[in-house]
Every structure is written in structure tokens, then in C-alpha cells.
Amino acid sequence: MYGTTFTPIIPAIFIDGVICKKGNIVAKASASRNYRFPSLNDLYFLPGGNPDLKSENGWSYDAGISFSTGSEGIYTLSGSATWFDSYIHDWIIWLPTTKGFFSPRNIKDVHAYGEELEGNFDLLFAKEWKLVLSGNFSWTPSINEGEPISFADQSVGKQLPYVPELSSSITGRLSWKGWSFLYKWCYYSERYTMSSNDVSLTGKLPAYFMNNIALEKNLSFKWADLSLKGTVNNLFNEEYLSVLSRPMPGINFEIFVGITPKF
């Protein structure tokens, strides 16, 4: 419930079926209604909240295929490819203002579509040694298909600002006797900073790569399970921006300690 408005009925339908038992090849499809109330941050964050926001609503469709194969106790290989198509009315997006802060507003109609690819490979190649590799790739155009809000509005038919059209990641984990070494590589394509997709000096943020590594050790005691983890983020000290004029941190370090009591 939002104010005096109740969440409408949100129907969804899912269909899947095995099309080949060899390789466990499965085809799937779905259709669903989308509905999202503005969050408290969207409405009341200071500065920038917008109490006049409307709720997002629309429809999403997707279809894809997946497979899974392997040899028990040795390796597993799986992957999927999915096409999705969404039509969203009153999309909520945070955009910069002339006052120096961001504020959310509604875009009347947005068409978001694209392709997502995923793959996973697990290998047990020696006693107590395990290698896990995973990767994904996304092509996700998000186009403003609404109406111009003024004569000078050039945003219609353009990619939404700060939304990368391409992104990808690869993760590898090597485990042995409670020890784990993790490496993660990420890529994000260039992003527009203006709804008009201006290609001026400040109209685009360049693409960037990110590399992170982590070392983790799990310990078990009678009274609790203990997890110790050290992480190096932005391993190669990449200079990048997520938002115009706001540089992100260079190489940085984190230490985590997790304790799960046994009762």
C-alpha cells in the first residue's frame, strides 16, 4: 500500500520444458506485470527527494534456453541465454539538477530490452582442490520512448543516462581445505551523463574495467563457525567515474570477520 493506493493484482505466467535430455537442455519463457511504488529515498531523501513521484508499472517478457552437463564428482558445465523485453510506464530515474544534487523523476515510457548470457564451470581436479569459474555478459539498451517535456527536450529515442548498454564479469574461485582465493573481473561500457546523449567532453563517462581479489579462510569450532576474509578492491588502481565529477576510490582494502554461533 502506498498512501491510499493498494498494490494492483500482478499476474505472471511461466512456461518451461525439457527439449533434449542429453545435456539437460531446457527452454523457458515468462510474462509478468511490473509494479513498483517509489521508495522512501525516492520520496523524501534530503536533498533531492520528490514526493510527487508516480509508481512504476508495465509488462516484461523473456524467453531463453539453458543447459547443464558434466561428470559426477569431476566437473559440471552449465549455461543459459535469455532475451528480455520490458515496457515500463513512469520509470523512476535519478538525474542531476542545476542545484548540484540528484533528484528522481518519472519518465513516461521506457523500453528496456536485451540479451543476457551466463556460464558456469566447476572442476574437482585433485584431492580437496576445487575450481569454480563463472561469467556473464549483458546487452541492455534502455530507451526513452515517452513524450518531450519541452520544445528543447532531446531525450526521446535515446539511451537513459548512467545506464551502461554493455556489461560483463568473470569470477574465478580456487578452494582447498577451507581456504579460498577469489578473483573477479568486471567491465562496464561508456555511459551517457545527459538524457540527450550529448557526446561533448562531459556528455559521456568512459568505459572501465575493475579487478578485485580476495582470500578467505573458514574455521569451525565447537562453539561457532568463523569466516575470515581479506579483499583488495580495484587491484590495478583504475581511475573511473560512476557519476560525473565524482571519482571512485582507487585501490582499497577490506577485512571481514564472520561468526556463526552454534546453539
N, C-alpha and C positions, 0 to 999 in steps of 0.2 A: 504494500500500500504506500502511495506517495501523496501526502496531503489528503485530499478526499477522493483520490483516484485509486482504484483497485487494479492489480495486475490482470490484464486480459487473459483469456484462455490461450495457451501457447502450444498448438498442436505440432507434432513431429512424427515422421514416418521413416523407418529404417528397413532396408532390404539387403540381405547378403546371402551368398550361396557359393558352394564349392564347385568350381568349373573343371578342376583337374585334381584328383587325389595325389598324383605324383607331384611332389613339390608343394602340396597343400595350397594350390592357387585358388584364391577367393576373390570374387567380385562383390562390390558393395556400392550402395547408393543411399542417399537420405535427402529429406527435405524438411525444413523446420521454420517456424516463425521465430523471429528475434524481437525481444523487447527488453529495454534497459532503462531504469529510472536514473536520473542524474545522481551522482554520489554526493556525499556531504561536502567533499572537497570541491567538486564542480560547482556546488551552490554557494558555499559560504567561506571558502578559503580566503584568507587575507594576506596580501591584497590580490584581487582578481576574480573572486568567486562571482558567479552570475545566477541570481535567484530566479531569473526569468527563463531558464532553460526548459526545453521540452524533452520528453522522453524519446529515446531512440526506438524505432520499430522497423521491421522489414522481414524479408524472407531470404533464406540461404539454401543452396542446393549443392550437393557434392556427389561425386562418383569416383571410384578408384578400384585398384586391384592390388593384391598383396600375395606374397609367397613366403614359405618357410620350409627349409630343408636342413639336412645335417646328418651326422653320425653320432648316436648316443654315446656320451662320455668323451667325445673327441672334439666336435665342433658343431655349431649351428649357424646358419646363414638365413637372414630374413630381410625383406624389403617391401616397400609399398610406393605407389604413385597415386596421387589424389588430385582431381580437378575440383575446384570450388567456385561458386558464383553467388554473390550476395548483393541484394538491393536494399539499402538502408535509407530510411527517411528520418530526417532530423539528426543526422550523425553529430555527435558531440566531439569537438576538437579544440584543443588549447592552442591559441595563436598569440604572438606578441602584440602588444599595444604600443601606442605612441607615448605612454606614461612609463615605459621601462619595465613592465612586468607582463606576464602571460595571463590571458583570461579565456575561458571557454565560451564557445558559441555553437549554434546549430548550423549545419549545412543541410539544405533542404533535401537533396538527393545525392547519394554516393553509390557508385557501382564498384564493388571490390571483387576481384576475381583473380585466378591464377592457378599455379601448379605447385605442389609440394612433393618432394622426393625424399624418402628415408631409407637407410640401410643399416643393418647391424650384423656384426660377425663376432662370435665367441669361440675361443680356441683354448682347449686344455692341452698344452703341448709338452708338459713334463709334470712330474710329481709335485702337486701343490702349486704349480705355476699356471696362471690363467691370464689370457689376453682378451680384452673386450674392446672392439672398435665400433664406433657408430658415427653416422654422418647424416646431414640433411641439407637440402637446397630448396629455396623458396623463391618463386617469381610471383609477386603480389602487387600488381597495379591497383591503385585506389583512386578512382576518377570522380571529380566533382561534376555531377550531371544535373545540378539544380538550376536555378534561375539567377541571373545577375542581380545583385542587391543595389547596384547603382549603374549609371551610364559608363563609369570608368572601371567597373569590375571586369577583370580579365581572367577570373579563376575557373570559369565554366569550361569543362572539357580537359582540365589539367590535373596532374597528379597532386594529391594532398601534400601540403608541406610537412617536412620532418618524417615522412613515411618512406623508408627505402624500398625501391622496387625489387631489388635482389638482395638476398642474404643467404649465408651458408655457414655451417660449422662442422668440425670434425673433432671427435673426442676419442682418446685412447686411454685405457686403464690397464696397468700391469699389476697383478696381485700375487703375493707369495706369503704364506704363513702369517696372515693378519696385517701385512704391510701392503700398501697400495700406492702406486705412483700414477698420477693423472696428468695428462696433457690435453689442453683444449685450444683449438684454433677457430677463430670466428672472422667472418667477412661481412661488411655492410656496404652497399653501394652508395653512391652520392645521393644526397637528399636536398630537395629544394627548401629554401627558407621563406619563400613568398608564395602565396596562393596563385599568383600569376605565372609561376615557374620562370621568373626572370633569370637570365643567365649572366647577370652582372657579377662583379667581383664578390659581392656579399650575397648573391642570389642562390649560391649552391654551397653545400658543405661537401668536401671531398670524401671519396670512399676511404675506408680504413680497415686494417687488419688488427686483430687482437690475439695475443698469445698468453695463456695462463698455465701455470704448473702447480701441482700440489703433491705433498707427501703425507700419507695418513697411516696411523697405526691404531689397531683395535686391540684392546686388552680386556680380559674377563677375570673378575674376582668373585668371591663368594657373595659379596655384598652389592656388587654393581658391575655393569659393563662400562668401560671407559674408552672414549674415542679421542685421539689427539691428531690434529691436522694443522699443517703449515702450508700457506699458499703464497705464491708470488704472482701478482696480477700485473698485466701489461709488461711481460717479461722483457721485451726489447725497447721499452720506453717510447712507445709510439705516441706521437703528437696528434691528437684528434679532438673533434668537437661533436657533441651531441646536439647542442644548441648554439646558435650564432653568438660569438663573443664570450662564450663560457667554456674555456679549455677544460678538458677532463684530466684526472690525475695521471702522472707518469707511472713509472714502476713503483709498486707499493706492496706491502707485506701484511699478512693477516695470520693470526694464530687462533685456533678454535679448540675448545675443550668441551666434550660432551660426556655427561654422566647419566646413566640409566640405572636407577636403583633396582635391586631385586627384593621384592617383598614376599 
